[in-house]
Amino acid sequence: MPRGDKSDYTEKQKRQAEHIEEGYEDRGVSKKEAERRAWATVNKISGGGKKSGSGRGKKENKEPMRKGGRKGDRSHAAR
């Protein structure tokens, strides 16, 4: 798989990356950097591209998503 090829990713992983990318863009990150960060986050969550199927691979690590939510939370910034 050449660098940048997303064909081995599942549809769920592609949706996750798109959603994460939109969040970064909303915060003012450039399109290219937002895409890079989004795929890095998806790779951290799922361990990289893989095919879906029962009992395949490892359990997802949800911590990167929780961390991003806490970092983006402005309500506690004044503390």
All heavy atoms as a GROMACS GRO file, in nm:
protein
  620
    1MET      N    1   0.085  -0.119   0.000
    1MET     CA    2   0.000   0.000   0.000
    1MET      C    3   0.090   0.125   0.000
    1MET      O    4   0.164   0.148   0.095
    1MET     CB    5  -0.089  -0.002   0.125
    1MET     CG    6  -0.182   0.116   0.134
    1MET     SD    7  -0.307   0.101   0.262
    1MET     CE    8  -0.220   0.156   0.406
    2PRO      N    9   0.084   0.206  -0.105
    2PRO     CA   10   0.165   0.328  -0.108
    2PRO      C   11   0.120   0.428  -0.003
    2PRO      O   12   0.006   0.423   0.045
    2PRO     CB   13   0.140   0.384  -0.249
    2PRO     CG   14   0.047   0.294  -0.316
    2PRO     CD   15   0.007   0.186  -0.223
    3ARG      N   16   0.210   0.516   0.033
    3ARG     CA   17   0.175   0.619   0.131
    3ARG      C   18   0.058   0.701   0.081
    3ARG      O   19   0.053   0.739  -0.036
    3ARG     CB   20   0.293   0.711   0.154
    3ARG     CG   21   0.390   0.655   0.251
    3ARG     CD   22   0.486   0.762   0.291
    3ARG     NE   23   0.556   0.718   0.410
    3ARG     CZ   24   0.644   0.790   0.473
    3ARG    NH1   25   0.673   0.910   0.431
    3ARG    NH2   26   0.703   0.745   0.580
    4GLY      N   27  -0.036   0.730   0.170
    4GLY     CA   28  -0.151   0.812   0.134
    4GLY      C   29  -0.269   0.732   0.081
    4GLY      O   30  -0.377   0.785   0.066
    5ASP      N   31  -0.249   0.603   0.054
    5ASP     CA   32  -0.357   0.519   0.002
    5ASP      C   33  -0.447   0.478   0.119
    5ASP      O   34  -0.401   0.419   0.217
    5ASP     CB   35  -0.299   0.394  -0.064
    5ASP     CG   36  -0.406   0.303  -0.122
    5ASP    OD1   37  -0.519   0.350  -0.143
    5ASP    OD2   38  -0.376   0.185  -0.145
    6LYS      N   39  -0.576   0.512   0.109
    6LYS     CA   40  -0.669   0.484   0.218
    6LYS      C   41  -0.761   0.366   0.188
    6LYS      O   42  -0.860   0.344   0.257
    6LYS     CB   43  -0.756   0.608   0.246
    6LYS     CG   44  -0.677   0.736   0.270
    6LYS     CD   45  -0.593   0.730   0.393
    6LYS     CE   46  -0.531   0.864   0.422
    6LYS     NZ   47  -0.394   0.859   0.459
    7SER      N   48  -0.728   0.286   0.086
    7SER     CA   49  -0.818   0.179   0.044
    7SER      C   50  -0.833   0.067   0.147
    7SER      O   51  -0.934  -0.002   0.149
    7SER     CB   52  -0.771   0.120  -0.089
    7SER     OG   53  -0.642   0.061  -0.075
    8ASP      N   54  -0.734   0.049   0.233
    8ASP     CA   55  -0.742  -0.057   0.334
    8ASP      C   56  -0.819  -0.017   0.459
    8ASP      O   57  -0.837  -0.098   0.549
    8ASP     CB   58  -0.603  -0.105   0.375
    8ASP     CG   59  -0.543  -0.201   0.273
    8ASP    OD1   60  -0.617  -0.244   0.183
    8ASP    OD2   61  -0.424  -0.232   0.286
    9TYR      N   62  -0.862   0.107   0.466
    9TYR     CA   63  -0.939   0.153   0.582
    9TYR      C   64  -1.086   0.116   0.566
    9TYR      O   65  -1.138   0.115   0.455
    9TYR     CB   66  -0.924   0.304   0.601
    9TYR     CG   67  -0.788   0.345   0.651
    9TYR    CD1   68  -0.684   0.370   0.563
    9TYR    CD2   69  -0.764   0.355   0.788
    9TYR    CE1   70  -0.558   0.405   0.610
    9TYR    CE2   71  -0.638   0.391   0.834
    9TYR     CZ   72  -0.536   0.416   0.745
    9TYR     OH   73  -0.413   0.450   0.792
   10THR      N   74  -1.151   0.091   0.678
   10THR     CA   75  -1.294   0.059   0.674
   10THR      C   76  -1.374   0.188   0.655
   10THR      O   77  -1.320   0.298   0.674
   10THR     CB   78  -1.339  -0.007   0.807
   10THR    OG1   79  -1.320   0.086   0.914
   10THR    CG2   80  -1.261  -0.135   0.835
   11GLU      N   81  -1.499   0.175   0.619
   11GLU     CA   82  -1.586   0.292   0.603
   11GLU      C   83  -1.599   0.368   0.734
   11GLU      O   84  -1.603   0.491   0.736
   11GLU     CB   85  -1.724   0.250   0.551
   11GLU     CG   86  -1.722   0.202   0.407
   11GLU     CD   87  -1.665   0.306   0.311
   11GLU    OE1   88  -1.705   0.424   0.318
   11GLU    OE2   89  -1.579   0.269   0.229
   12LYS      N   90  -1.604   0.294   0.844
   12LYS     CA   91  -1.613   0.359   0.976
   12LYS      C   92  -1.490   0.445   1.001
   12LYS      O   93  -1.501   0.559   1.049
   12LYS     CB   94  -1.625   0.253   1.085
   12LYS     CG   95  -1.630   0.312   1.225
   12LYS     CD   96  -1.637   0.203   1.330
   12LYS     CE   97  -1.635   0.263   1.470
   12LYS     NZ   98  -1.640   0.160   1.573
   13GLN      N   99  -1.371   0.394   0.969
   13GLN     CA  100  -1.248   0.470   0.989
   13GLN      C  101  -1.247   0.595   0.901
   13GLN      O  102  -1.203   0.702   0.945
   13GLN     CB  103  -1.127   0.383   0.960
   13GLN     CG  104  -1.104   0.275   1.064
   13GLN     CD  105  -1.003   0.173   1.021
   13GLN    OE1  106  -0.999   0.133   0.904
   13GLN    NE2  107  -0.920   0.129   1.112
   14LYS      N  108  -1.296   0.583   0.779
   14LYS     CA  109  -1.301   0.698   0.689
   14LYS      C  110  -1.397   0.804   0.742
   14LYS      O  111  -1.367   0.924   0.736
   14LYS     CB  112  -1.342   0.653   0.548
   14LYS     CG  113  -1.235   0.569   0.480
   14LYS     CD  114  -1.284   0.514   0.347
   14LYS     CE  115  -1.182   0.420   0.286
   14LYS     NZ  116  -1.229   0.358   0.163
   15ARG      N  117  -1.512   0.761   0.794
   15ARG     CA  118  -1.608   0.856   0.853
   15ARG      C  119  -1.548   0.925   0.975
   15ARG      O  120  -1.564   1.045   0.994
   15ARG     CB  121  -1.738   0.784   0.893
   15ARG     CG  122  -1.827   0.746   0.779
   15ARG     CD  123  -1.966   0.705   0.827
   15ARG     NE  124  -1.965   0.607   0.935
   15ARG     CZ  125  -1.963   0.475   0.918
   15ARG    NH1  126  -1.961   0.424   0.798
   15ARG    NH2  127  -1.965   0.394   1.022
   16GLN      N  128  -1.479   0.846   1.059
   16GLN     CA  129  -1.416   0.904   1.178
   16GLN      C  130  -1.315   1.011   1.138
   16GLN      O  131  -1.314   1.119   1.197
   16GLN     CB  132  -1.343   0.795   1.257
   16GLN     CG  133  -1.432   0.710   1.343
   16GLN     CD  134  -1.353   0.603   1.417
   16GLN    OE1  135  -1.257   0.547   1.362
   16GLN    NE2  136  -1.393   0.574   1.539
   17ALA      N  137  -1.231   0.981   1.040
   17ALA     CA  138  -1.129   1.076   0.996
   17ALA      C  139  -1.192   1.204   0.943
   17ALA      O  140  -1.146   1.315   0.973
   17ALA     CB  141  -1.039   1.013   0.890
   18GLU      N  142  -1.299   1.190   0.866
   18GLU     CA  143  -1.368   1.307   0.810
   18GLU      C  144  -1.424   1.395   0.923
   18GLU      O  145  -1.409   1.517   0.922
   18GLU     CB  146  -1.480   1.262   0.717
   18GLU     CG  147  -1.554   1.375   0.650
   18GLU     CD  148  -1.467   1.457   0.556
   18GLU    OE1  149  -1.375   1.401   0.496
   18GLU    OE2  150  -1.492   1.579   0.544
   19HIS      N  151  -1.484   1.332   1.021
   19HIS     CA  152  -1.543   1.404   1.133
   19HIS      C  153  -1.434   1.476   1.216
   19HIS      O  154  -1.449   1.593   1.252
   19HIS     CB  155  -1.622   1.308   1.221
   19HIS     CG  156  -1.692   1.374   1.334
   19HIS    ND1  157  -1.804   1.451   1.319
   19HIS    CD2  158  -1.663   1.376   1.467
   19HIS    CE1  159  -1.842   1.498   1.438
   19HIS    NE2  160  -1.759   1.453   1.529
   20ILE      N  161  -1.326   1.407   1.241
   20ILE     CA  162  -1.216   1.465   1.318
   20ILE      C  163  -1.155   1.582   1.240
   20ILE      O  164  -1.125   1.687   1.298
   20ILE     CB  165  -1.109   1.357   1.349
   20ILE    CG1  166  -1.167   1.251   1.444
   20ILE    CG2  167  -0.984   1.420   1.408
   20ILE    CD1  168  -1.086   1.125   1.454
   21GLU      N  169  -1.138   1.562   1.110
   21GLU     CA  170  -1.082   1.668   1.025
   21GLU      C  171  -1.168   1.794   1.029
   21GLU      O  172  -1.116   1.906   1.041
   21GLU     CB  173  -1.072   1.617   0.882
   21GLU     CG  174  -1.007   1.713   0.785
   21GLU     CD  175  -0.995   1.657   0.645
   21GLU    OE1  176  -1.001   1.534   0.626
   21GLU    OE2  177  -0.981   1.739   0.552
   22GLU      N  178  -1.299   1.777   1.022
   22GLU     CA  179  -1.390   1.893   1.028
   22GLU      C  180  -1.374   1.967   1.161
   22GLU      O  181  -1.377   2.090   1.165
   22GLU     CB  182  -1.535   1.847   1.012
   22GLU     CG  183  -1.568   1.802   0.871
   22GLU     CD  184  -1.705   1.736   0.860
   22GLU    OE1  185  -1.778   1.730   0.961
   22GLU    OE2  186  -1.737   1.689   0.750
   23GLY      N  187  -1.356   1.892   1.268
   23GLY     CA  188  -1.337   1.955   1.399
   23GLY      C  189  -1.212   2.041   1.404
   23GLY      O  190  -1.213   2.152   1.458
   24TYR      N  191  -1.104   1.990   1.347
   24TYR     CA  192  -0.980   2.067   1.343
   24TYR      C  193  -0.996   2.192   1.257
   24TYR      O  194  -0.949   2.299   1.292
   24TYR     CB  195  -0.864   1.983   1.290
   24TYR     CG  196  -0.801   1.893   1.394
   24TYR    CD1  197  -0.792   1.755   1.375
   24TYR    CD2  198  -0.748   1.945   1.512
   24TYR    CE1  199  -0.734   1.672   1.469
   24TYR    CE2  200  -0.689   1.863   1.607
   24TYR     CZ  201  -0.682   1.727   1.585
   24TYR     OH  202  -0.624   1.646   1.678
   25GLU      N  203  -1.064   2.178   1.143
   25GLU     CA  204  -1.084   2.293   1.055
   25GLU      C  205  -1.169   2.399   1.123
   25GLU      O  206  -1.144   2.519   1.106
   25GLU     CB  207  -1.148   2.249   0.923
   25GLU     CG  208  -1.051   2.172   0.834
   25GLU     CD  209  -1.116   2.116   0.710
   25GLU    OE1  210  -1.237   2.138   0.689
   25GLU    OE2  211  -1.045   2.050   0.633
   26ASP      N  212  -1.267   2.357   1.202
   26ASP     CA  213  -1.350   2.452   1.277
   26ASP      C  214  -1.267   2.532   1.376
   26ASP      O  215  -1.302   2.644   1.412
   26ASP     CB  216  -1.463   2.379   1.352
   26ASP     CG  217  -1.570   2.326   1.259
   26ASP    OD1  218  -1.574   2.366   1.141
   26ASP    OD2  219  -1.651   2.242   1.305
   27ARG      N  220  -1.157   2.473   1.422
   27ARG     CA  221  -1.069   2.541   1.518
   27ARG      C  222  -0.962   2.625   1.448
   27ARG      O  223  -0.874   2.680   1.514
   27ARG     CB  224  -1.001   2.439   1.608
   27ARG     CG  225  -1.096   2.371   1.703
   27ARG     CD  226  -1.017   2.294   1.806
   27ARG     NE  227  -1.072   2.160   1.820
   27ARG     CZ  228  -1.012   2.060   1.881
   27ARG    NH1  229  -0.893   2.076   1.932
   27ARG    NH2  230  -1.069   1.943   1.890
   28GLY      N  231  -0.965   2.630   1.315
   28GLY     CA  232  -0.873   2.716   1.242
   28GLY      C  233  -0.746   2.649   1.191
   28GLY      O  234  -0.655   2.716   1.146
   29VAL      N  235  -0.740   2.516   1.196
   29VAL     CA  236  -0.624   2.444   1.145
   29VAL      C  237  -0.638   2.433   0.993
   29VAL      O  238  -0.748   2.416   0.942
   29VAL     CB  239  -0.615   2.303   1.210
   29VAL    CG1  240  -0.501   2.222   1.153
   29VAL    CG2  241  -0.604   2.314   1.361
   30SER      N  242  -0.528   2.442   0.920
   30SER     CA  243  -0.533   2.435   0.774
   30SER      C  244  -0.587   2.299   0.729
   30SER      O  245  -0.578   2.200   0.802
   30SER     CB  246  -0.394   2.456   0.714
   30SER     OG  247  -0.311   2.344   0.738
   31LYS      N  248  -0.640   2.294   0.608
   31LYS     CA  249  -0.701   2.172   0.553
   31LYS      C  250  -0.600   2.056   0.553
   31LYS      O  251  -0.631   1.945   0.596
   31LYS     CB  252  -0.751   2.200   0.411
   31LYS     CG  253  -0.799   2.081   0.334
   31LYS     CD  254  -0.946   2.060   0.352
   31LYS     CE  255  -0.996   1.949   0.261
   31LYS     NZ  256  -1.077   1.854   0.331
   32LYS      N  257  -0.480   2.084   0.505
   32LYS     CA  258  -0.378   1.978   0.495
   32LYS      C  259  -0.337   1.926   0.634
   32LYS      O  260  -0.327   1.805   0.656
   32LYS     CB  261  -0.256   2.034   0.421
   32LYS     CG  262  -0.151   1.931   0.390
   32LYS     CD  263  -0.040   1.991   0.306
   32LYS     CE  264   0.065   1.888   0.273
   32LYS     NZ  265   0.173   1.942   0.193
   33GLU      N  266  -0.316   2.017   0.728
   33GLU     CA  267  -0.276   1.978   0.863
   33GLU      C  268  -0.391   1.907   0.935
   33GLU      O  269  -0.369   1.810   1.008
   33GLU     CB  270  -0.232   2.101   0.943
   33GLU     CG  271  -0.194   2.073   1.086
   33GLU     CD  272  -0.071   1.985   1.104
   33GLU    OE1  273   0.000   1.959   1.006
   33GLU    OE2  274  -0.047   1.940   1.218
   34ALA      N  275  -0.514   1.952   0.911
   34ALA     CA  276  -0.630   1.888   0.973
   34ALA      C  277  -0.643   1.744   0.924
   34ALA      O  278  -0.671   1.652   1.004
   34ALA     CB  279  -0.757   1.966   0.941
   35GLU      N  280  -0.622   1.722   0.795
   35GLU     CA  281  -0.630   1.586   0.739
   35GLU      C  282  -0.520   1.498   0.799
   35GLU      O  283  -0.544   1.384   0.837
   35GLU     CB  284  -0.616   1.591   0.587
   35GLU     CG  285  -0.629   1.454   0.523
   35GLU     CD  286  -0.616   1.456   0.373
   35GLU    OE1  287  -0.579   1.561   0.316
   35GLU    OE2  288  -0.644   1.351   0.311
   36ARG      N  289  -0.399   1.551   0.809
   36ARG     CA  290  -0.288   1.475   0.866
   36ARG      C  291  -0.317   1.434   1.011
   36ARG      O  292  -0.300   1.318   1.049
   36ARG     CB  293  -0.160   1.559   0.861
   36ARG     CG  294  -0.034   1.481   0.902
   36ARG     CD  295   0.083   1.572   0.930
   36ARG     NE  296   0.062   1.654   1.049
   36ARG     CZ  297   0.074   1.609   1.175
   36ARG    NH1  298   0.102   1.482   1.198
   36ARG    NH2  299   0.055   1.691   1.278
   37ARG      N  300  -0.364   1.530   1.089
   37ARG     CA  301  -0.396   1.502   1.230
   37ARG      C  302  -0.511   1.403   1.243
   37ARG      O  303  -0.509   1.316   1.331
   37ARG     CB  304  -0.433   1.631   1.302
   37ARG     CG  305  -0.318   1.725   1.326
   37ARG     CD  306  -0.366   1.843   1.407
   37ARG     NE  307  -0.267   1.948   1.418
   37ARG     CZ  308  -0.284   2.057   1.490
   37ARG    NH1  309  -0.395   2.077   1.557
   37ARG    NH2  310  -0.189   2.148   1.494
   38ALA      N  311  -0.611   1.416   1.157
   38ALA     CA  312  -0.727   1.326   1.162
   38ALA      C  313  -0.686   1.182   1.138
   38ALA      O  314  -0.725   1.092   1.213
   38ALA     CB  315  -0.832   1.370   1.060
   39TRP      N  316  -0.604   1.158   1.034
   39TRP     CA  317  -0.562   1.020   1.005
   39TRP      C  318  -0.467   0.968   1.113
   39TRP      O  319  -0.470   0.849   1.146
   39TRP     CB  320  -0.502   1.010   0.866
   39TRP     CG  321  -0.610   1.009   0.762
   39TRP    CD1  322  -0.644   1.108   0.677
   39TRP    CD2  323  -0.704   0.903   0.739
   39TRP    NE1  324  -0.751   1.071   0.602
   39TRP    CE2  325  -0.790   0.946   0.636
   39TRP    CE3  326  -0.724   0.777   0.794
   39TRP    CZ2  327  -0.895   0.867   0.588
   39TRP    CZ3  328  -0.828   0.698   0.746
   39TRP    CH2  329  -0.911   0.742   0.645
   40ALA      N  330  -0.386   1.056   1.171
   40ALA     CA  331  -0.300   1.013   1.281
   40ALA      C  332  -0.384   0.968   1.400
   40ALA      O  333  -0.353   0.869   1.466
   40ALA     CB  334  -0.206   1.128   1.322
   41THR      N  335  -0.493   1.039   1.426
   41THR     CA  336  -0.582   1.004   1.536
   41THR      C  337  -0.652   0.871   1.508
   41THR      O  338  -0.660   0.784   1.596
   41THR     CB  339  -0.687   1.115   1.559
   41THR    OG1  340  -0.619   1.238   1.583
   41THR    CG2  341  -0.776   1.081   1.677
   42VAL      N  342  -0.700   0.852   1.385
   42VAL     CA  343  -0.766   0.726   1.348
   42VAL      C  344  -0.668   0.610   1.364
   42VAL      O  345  -0.703   0.504   1.416
   42VAL     CB  346  -0.823   0.732   1.205
   42VAL    CG1  347  -0.867   0.594   1.157
   42VAL    CG2  348  -0.940   0.828   1.200
   43ASN      N  349  -0.543   0.630   1.321
   43ASN     CA  350  -0.442   0.525   1.334
   43ASN      C  351  -0.415   0.493   1.481
   43ASN      O  352  -0.396   0.377   1.518
   43ASN     CB  353  -0.312   0.566   1.265
   43ASN     CG  354  -0.323   0.558   1.116
   43ASN    OD1  355  -0.403   0.485   1.061
   43ASN    ND2  356  -0.242   0.637   1.048
   44LYS      N  357  -0.414   0.596   1.565
   44LYS     CA  358  -0.390   0.576   1.708
   44LYS      C  359  -0.506   0.499   1.771
   44LYS      O  360  -0.486   0.413   1.857
   44LYS     CB  361  -0.373   0.712   1.775
   44LYS     CG  362  -0.342   0.707   1.920
   44LYS     CD  363  -0.196   0.732   1.943
   44LYS     CE  364  -0.170   0.739   2.093
   44LYS     NZ  365  -0.030   0.763   2.120
   45ILE      N  366  -0.629   0.529   1.727
   45ILE     CA  367  -0.747   0.464   1.780
   45ILE      C  368  -0.752   0.317   1.740
   45ILE      O  369  -0.772   0.228   1.822
   45ILE     CB  370  -0.876   0.535   1.731
   45ILE    CG1  371  -0.885   0.676   1.788
   45ILE    CG2  372  -1.000   0.453   1.764
   45ILE    CD1  373  -0.987   0.763   1.719
   46SER      N  374  -0.733   0.290   1.611
   46SER     CA  375  -0.760   0.156   1.558
   46SER      C  376  -0.634   0.075   1.526
   46SER      O  377  -0.646  -0.043   1.492
   46SER     CB  378  -0.842   0.169   1.430
   46SER     OG  379  -0.769   0.238   1.332
   47GLY      N  380  -0.518   0.136   1.533
   47GLY     CA  381  -0.396   0.064   1.500
   47GLY      C  382  -0.370   0.061   1.350
   47GLY      O  383  -0.295  -0.023   1.302
   48GLY      N  384  -0.431   0.149   1.274
   48GLY     CA  385  -0.408   0.156   1.129
   48GLY      C  386  -0.522   0.095   1.050
   48GLY      O  387  -0.620   0.048   1.106
   49GLY      N  388  -0.506   0.096   0.919
   49GLY     CA  389  -0.609   0.044   0.830
   49GLY      C  390  -0.624  -0.106   0.844
   49GLY      O  391  -0.526  -0.179   0.854
   50LYS      N  392  -0.747  -0.153   0.844
   50LYS     CA  393  -0.772  -0.297   0.851
   50LYS      C  394  -0.913  -0.325   0.802
   50LYS      O  395  -0.999  -0.237   0.801
   50LYS     CB  396  -0.752  -0.350   0.991
   50LYS     CG  397  -0.843  -0.289   1.096
   50LYS     CD  398  -0.807  -0.342   1.233
   50LYS     CE  399  -0.884  -0.268   1.340
   50LYS     NZ  400  -0.841  -0.302   1.474
   51LYS      N  401  -0.935  -0.446   0.764
   51LYS     CA  402  -1.067  -0.487   0.720
   51LYS      C  403  -1.153  -0.522   0.841
   51LYS      O  404  -1.103  -0.574   0.940
   51LYS     CB  405  -1.057  -0.609   0.629
   51LYS     CG  406  -0.978  -0.584   0.502
   51LYS     CD  407  -1.048  -0.484   0.414
   51LYS     CE  408  -0.973  -0.460   0.286
   51LYS     NZ  409  -1.022  -0.351   0.209
   52SER      N  410  -1.281  -0.492   0.830
   52SER     CA  411  -1.371  -0.524   0.940
   52SER      C  412  -1.403  -0.673   0.938
   52SER      O  413  -1.386  -0.740   0.836
   52SER     CB  414  -1.500  -0.443   0.928
   52SER     OG  415  -1.566  -0.475   0.808
   53GLY      N  416  -1.451  -0.722   1.048
   53GLY     CA  417  -1.488  -0.862   1.056
   53GLY      C  418  -1.492  -0.906   1.201
   53GLY      O  419  -1.421  -0.851   1.286
   54SER      N  420  -1.570  -1.006   1.228
   54SER     CA  421  -1.587  -1.052   1.364
   54SER      C  422  -1.458  -1.109   1.419
   54SER      O  423  -1.395  -1.195   1.359
   54SER     CB  424  -1.696  -1.160   1.367
   54SER     OG  425  -1.711  -1.209   1.497
   55GLY      N  426  -1.417  -1.058   1.534
   55GLY     CA  427  -1.302  -1.112   1.604
   55GLY      C  428  -1.168  -1.077   1.544
   55GLY      O  429  -1.067  -1.134   1.582
   56ARG      N  430  -1.163  -0.982   1.451
   56ARG     CA  431  -1.035  -0.948   1.388
   56ARG      C  432  -0.974  -0.826   1.457
   56ARG      O  433  -1.044  -0.731   1.491
   56ARG     CB  434  -1.056  -0.916   1.241
   56ARG     CG  435  -1.094  -1.040   1.162
   56ARG     CD  436  -1.097  -1.010   1.016
   56ARG     NE  437  -0.966  -0.965   0.970
   56ARG     CZ  438  -0.937  -0.945   0.844
   56ARG    NH1  439  -1.027  -0.962   0.751
   56ARG    NH2  440  -0.817  -0.905   0.808
   57GLY      N  441  -0.846  -0.829   1.474
   57GLY     CA  442  -0.774  -0.713   1.524
   57GLY      C  443  -0.790  -0.693   1.673
   57GLY      O  444  -0.839  -0.779   1.746
   58LYS      N  445  -0.748  -0.575   1.716
   58LYS     CA  446  -0.750  -0.542   1.859
   58LYS      C  447  -0.866  -0.448   1.887
   58LYS      O  448  -0.920  -0.384   1.798
   58LYS     CB  449  -0.621  -0.473   1.898
   58LYS     CG  450  -0.498  -0.559   1.882
   58LYS     CD  451  -0.375  -0.481   1.920
   58LYS     CE  452  -0.250  -0.564   1.897
   58LYS     NZ  453  -0.129  -0.487   1.921
   59LYS      N  454  -0.899  -0.438   2.014
   59LYS     CA  455  -1.003  -0.347   2.059
   59LYS      C  456  -0.959  -0.204   2.033
   59LYS      O  457  -0.840  -0.172   2.042
   59LYS     CB  458  -1.025  -0.369   2.208
   59LYS     CG  459  -1.141  -0.296   2.267
   59LYS     CD  460  -1.156  -0.332   2.414
   59LYS     CE  461  -1.257  -0.242   2.478
   59LYS     NZ  462  -1.261  -0.257   2.623
   60GLU      N  463  -1.054  -0.116   2.003
   60GLU     CA  464  -1.022   0.024   1.978
   60GLU      C  465  -0.978   0.094   2.106
   60GLU      O  466  -1.033   0.069   2.213
   60GLU     CB  467  -1.144   0.098   1.922
   60GLU     CG  468  -1.172   0.068   1.778
   60GLU     CD  469  -1.280   0.158   1.721
   60GLU    OE1  470  -1.351   0.225   1.800
   60GLU    OE2  471  -1.294   0.161   1.599
   61ASN      N  472  -0.880   0.182   2.094
   61ASN     CA  473  -0.835   0.265   2.205
   61ASN      C  474  -0.906   0.399   2.192
   61ASN      O  475  -0.874   0.479   2.105
   61ASN     CB  476  -0.683   0.283   2.196
   61ASN     CG  477  -0.631   0.381   2.298
   61ASN    OD1  478  -0.699   0.412   2.396
   61ASN    ND2  479  -0.511   0.432   2.276
   62LYS      N  480  -1.001   0.427   2.280
   62LYS     CA  481  -1.083   0.549   2.270
   62LYS      C  482  -1.016   0.672   2.334
   62LYS      O  483  -1.067   0.781   2.323
   62LYS     CB  484  -1.219   0.526   2.337
   62LYS     CG  485  -1.294   0.406   2.287
   62LYS     CD  486  -1.384   0.440   2.174
   62LYS     CE  487  -1.448   0.314   2.127
   62LYS     NZ  488  -1.563   0.302   2.071
   63GLU      N  489  -0.904   0.654   2.400
   63GLU     CA  490  -0.840   0.764   2.471
   63GLU      C  491  -0.807   0.885   2.382
   63GLU      O  492  -0.829   0.998   2.425
   63GLU     CB  493  -0.714   0.715   2.542
   63GLU     CG  494  -0.648   0.819   2.631
   63GLU     CD  495  -0.738   0.875   2.740
   63GLU    OE1  496  -0.829   0.804   2.785
   63GLU    OE2  497  -0.718   0.991   2.779
   64PRO      N  498  -0.757   0.867   2.259
   64PRO     CA  499  -0.730   0.986   2.178
   64PRO      C  500  -0.854   1.073   2.152
   64PRO      O  501  -0.844   1.195   2.145
   64PRO     CB  502  -0.675   0.929   2.047
   64PRO     CG  503  -0.619   0.797   2.085
   64PRO     CD  504  -0.709   0.746   2.194
   65MET      N  505  -0.969   1.011   2.140
   65MET     CA  506  -1.092   1.088   2.118
   65MET      C  507  -1.131   1.164   2.245
   65MET      O  508  -1.175   1.278   2.238
   65MET     CB  509  -1.207   0.996   2.076
   65MET     CG  510  -1.189   0.940   1.936
   65MET     SD  511  -1.328   0.843   1.880
   65MET     CE  512  -1.307   0.693   1.971
   66ARG      N  513  -1.114   1.101   2.360
   66ARG     CA  514  -1.146   1.168   2.488
   66ARG      C  515  -1.052   1.286   2.509
   66ARG      O  516  -1.094   1.394   2.549
   66ARG     CB  517  -1.132   1.069   2.604
   66ARG     CG  518  -1.235   0.958   2.604
   66ARG     CD  519  -1.199   0.851   2.706
   66ARG     NE  520  -1.159   0.906   2.834
   66ARG     CZ  521  -1.240   0.932   2.934
   66ARG    NH1  522  -1.368   0.908   2.922
   66ARG    NH2  523  -1.194   0.980   3.047
   67LYS      N  524  -0.925   1.264   2.481
   67LYS     CA  525  -0.824   1.370   2.498
   67LYS      C  526  -0.858   1.491   2.412
   67LYS      O  527  -0.850   1.604   2.458
   67LYS     CB  528  -0.687   1.314   2.460
   67LYS     CG  529  -0.574   1.412   2.469
   67LYS     CD  530  -0.444   1.344   2.427
   67LYS     CE  531  -0.330   1.441   2.424
   67LYS     NZ  532  -0.207   1.378   2.375
   68GLY      N  533  -0.895   1.468   2.287
   68GLY     CA  534  -0.930   1.578   2.197
   68GLY      C  535  -1.049   1.656   2.247
   68GLY      O  536  -1.053   1.778   2.239
   69GLY      N  537  -1.146   1.589   2.302
   69GLY     CA  538  -1.264   1.655   2.357
   69GLY      C  539  -1.230   1.743   2.475
   69GLY      O  540  -1.281   1.853   2.490
   70ARG      N  541  -1.140   1.695   2.559
   70ARG     CA  542  -1.100   1.775   2.676
   70ARG      C  543  -1.018   1.896   2.632
   70ARG      O  544  -1.034   2.004   2.685
   70ARG     CB  545  -1.018   1.689   2.772
   70ARG     CG  546  -1.103   1.590   2.850
   70ARG     CD  547  -1.027   1.534   2.969
   70ARG     NE  548  -0.900   1.476   2.933
   70ARG     CZ  549  -0.880   1.348   2.906
   70ARG    NH1  550  -0.980   1.264   2.909
   70ARG    NH2  551  -0.761   1.302   2.877
   71LYS      N  552  -0.930   1.877   2.534
   71LYS     CA  553  -0.847   1.988   2.487
   71LYS      C  554  -0.932   2.098   2.424
   71LYS      O  555  -0.900   2.215   2.434
   71LYS     CB  556  -0.745   1.939   2.385
   71LYS     CG  557  -0.623   1.875   2.446
   71LYS     CD  558  -0.526   1.841   2.337
   71LYS     CE  559  -0.389   1.890   2.372
   71LYS     NZ  560  -0.292   1.861   2.268
   72GLY      N  561  -1.038   2.060   2.357
   72GLY     CA  562  -1.120   2.157   2.286
   72GLY      C  563  -1.225   2.222   2.372
   72GLY      O  564  -1.295   2.314   2.328
   73ASP      N  565  -1.239   2.179   2.496
   73ASP     CA  566  -1.341   2.231   2.586
   73ASP      C  567  -1.301   2.368   2.637
   73ASP      O  568  -1.206   2.382   2.714
   73ASP     CB  569  -1.362   2.134   2.703
   73ASP     CG  570  -1.475   2.177   2.794
   73ASP    OD1  571  -1.549   2.269   2.756
   73ASP    OD2  572  -1.489   2.117   2.902
   74ARG      N  573  -1.370   2.472   2.594
   74ARG     CA  574  -1.335   2.609   2.632
   74ARG      C  575  -1.395   2.650   2.767
   74ARG      O  576  -1.356   2.749   2.825
   74ARG     CB  577  -1.385   2.708   2.524
   74ARG     CG  578  -1.330   2.679   2.388
   74ARG     CD  579  -1.198   2.749   2.370
   74ARG     NE  580  -1.150   2.731   2.235
   74ARG     CZ  581  -1.028   2.699   2.206
   74ARG    NH1  582  -0.940   2.682   2.299
   74ARG    NH2  583  -0.992   2.684   2.080
   75SER      N  584  -1.492   2.575   2.818
   75SER     CA  585  -1.563   2.616   2.940
   75SER      C  586  -1.472   2.615   3.063
   75SER      O  587  -1.498   2.684   3.160
   75SER     CB  588  -1.684   2.527   2.964
   75SER     OG  589  -1.643   2.393   2.986
   76HIS      N  590  -1.364   2.536   3.057
   76HIS     CA  591  -1.274   2.528   3.172
   76HIS      C  592  -1.145   2.606   3.150
   76HIS      O  593  -1.054   2.598   3.231
   76HIS     CB  594  -1.241   2.382   3.203
   76HIS     CG  595  -1.362   2.301   3.234
   76HIS    ND1  596  -1.435   2.319   3.349
   76HIS    CD2  597  -1.426   2.203   3.166
   76HIS    CE1  598  -1.536   2.235   3.349
   76HIS    NE2  599  -1.534   2.162   3.240
   77ALA      N  600  -1.136   2.680   3.042
   77ALA     CA  601  -1.013   2.751   3.007
   77ALA      C  602  -0.977   2.860   3.107
   77ALA      O  603  -0.862   2.891   3.128
   77ALA     CB  604  -1.025   2.810   2.866
   78ALA      N  605  -1.076   2.920   3.171
   78ALA     CA  606  -1.052   3.031   3.263
   78ALA      C  607  -0.994   2.984   3.397
   78ALA      O  608  -0.945   3.064   3.475
   78ALA     CB  609  -1.181   3.109   3.288
   79ARG      N  610  -1.001   2.857   3.424
   79ARG     CA  611  -0.955   2.805   3.554
   79ARG      C  612  -0.806   2.805   3.565
   79ARG      O  613  -0.728   2.788   3.484
   79ARG     CB  614  -1.008   2.663   3.575
   79ARG     CG  615  -1.156   2.665   3.595
   79ARG     CD  616  -1.204   2.526   3.625
   79ARG     NE  617  -1.350   2.530   3.635
   79ARG     CZ  618  -1.422   2.425   3.658
   79ARG    NH1  619  -1.367   2.307   3.671
   79ARG    NH2  620  -1.552   2.435   3.667
   0.00000   0.00000   0.00000
